[in-house]
């Protein structure tokens, strides 16, 4: 499968992608555990069906030492016993923040309260931005049919 658009081949696309990559690096430096960041990025990408982001975040998480078991169970995290309560709260927020069109109320108060019980305001800001960022990246990649499978861990960091 070939991509519909090579972002790096256009002046506008190249500038925008570089800006997004800068934001992605800033998010990595935020006070949110790296494992939580990768699990959230992976789950949002699974929900949206963004193969290139699933490829990227699975490989980056594995390279950072995340276990295959935890990566393989992200799609079924509610039934899995391998995640902390904080990670569960982040995954619930990621799901509701990604599926805003599916629910009339958006992110529910209960989901927000669970996240707020585990993360301080700086971490919540990072988490909300990460979820939003991943939804943006997923949509851009899906619209332009970016192919998956060729990513090398750490390629964009």
N, C-alpha and C positions, 0 to 999 in steps of 0.2 A: 504494500500500500504506500502510495506517495502522498505527502502532505499537500494540501491545497495551496499553502502559502509558506514560504520560508521567511520567517520574521527577520532573520539576520541579513537577508538579501535586500531589504528595503531600508531606506534611511529612516522613515517613520517607525517601522516595525522594530528595527534594530535599537533605536533610542528608547522606545517604550519597553522592550524586553530587558534592556540593560537596567532601566529604572526599576522594573519589577524584580530583577535579580538582586539589586541593591536592597530593596525592601525585604526580600527573602533572607538575605544575609543578616539584616538588622533583626529580623524575627528570631533567627537562630541564636542571637546574642542576648535575647530578652530573658528575664528571670523565670522561665518556664522550663521544667525538666526536658532534656533532649528526647527522652523516650516518649514523653507525653506529646511533644510536638510531632514526632514521626507517626505515632499511633493516630493522632487526630488528622494529620495530613493524609494518611493512608485511608482512614475511614471516610472522610469527605470525598476522596477520589473514587473509592469504591461505589459510594452512593450515586455519584454523578456519572460513573462509567468512563472515567478518564484513564485509559490504559497507560498512557505515557507517564502520568503522575503515579499510578499504582506501581509501575515499574521502578520509577525513580525512588519513591519513598520506601518501598520494600528493600531495595538494594542499599540505600543510605542507612536505614535502620539496622540491617544485618551487618553492614560494615562497622557500625558503631557498637556492635555487640548484642543487639536485640536477638532474642531466641526465635527460631523458626516456629516454635509452638505458639508464642504470643502473636507473631505476625500472621500465622495461618488462622488464628481464631478471632481476629479483629472484626470480621464480618458478623460473627456470632458472639460478640463480647458479653451480651446480657447473660448468656448461659455458661460462659467460661469462668473458671475460678482463678485465672492467672493474672488478673488485673487488680490493682489497688482500688480502694474507694475513690481516691482522687482521680485516677485514670478513668474510672467509670463515669464520674461526674463530667469530666472533660469530653468523653465520647458521647454522652447524652446531649451535652450542649452542642457539640459538633453536628450531631444528627438533626436536632431541632433547628439549629441555625442554617443548615443546608436545605432542609425540607420546608422552608417557610411557606412555599406555595401550597404545600399539602395540608397545612393546618391553619385554620382561620385565626388562631391566636398567636401565631409565630412561636417564639420561645416562651414556654410556660414559666410561671413564677416558681414552681417546685423545682424545675430543672435548673433555673438560675440560682435558687437558694442552695441547692446541693453543690453547685460549682463554687459559689461564694463561701461555702463552708470549708472548702479545701484550698482556695487560692486567694491571695490578697489582691488589692485593686490593680497593682502593676501587672500581676500575673493574669488577671481577668482581662485587662486591656490587651495583653499579648495574645491571649487565647482567642478573644473575639476578632482581633486583627488577623490572626492565623487562619481562622475559619473563613473569614471574608476573603482573604488572599487566595486560599486554596480554591474557593468557589470561582473566583475570577480566572485563575490559572486553568482550572478544569474546563471552564467554558471556552476560553480562547483555544485551548488544545483540541477540544471536541469539534468546535466549529470549523477549524482548519485541518481536521483529521491528521493530527500529528501521530506518526507511527511509534509503537512501543517496542521495547526489546533491546535497543542498542545503548541504553544509558549505562554509564560506568559510574559506580559509587563515587560521590564527591565531585563529579564533573562540573557542577555549577557553584561550588563553594570556594 
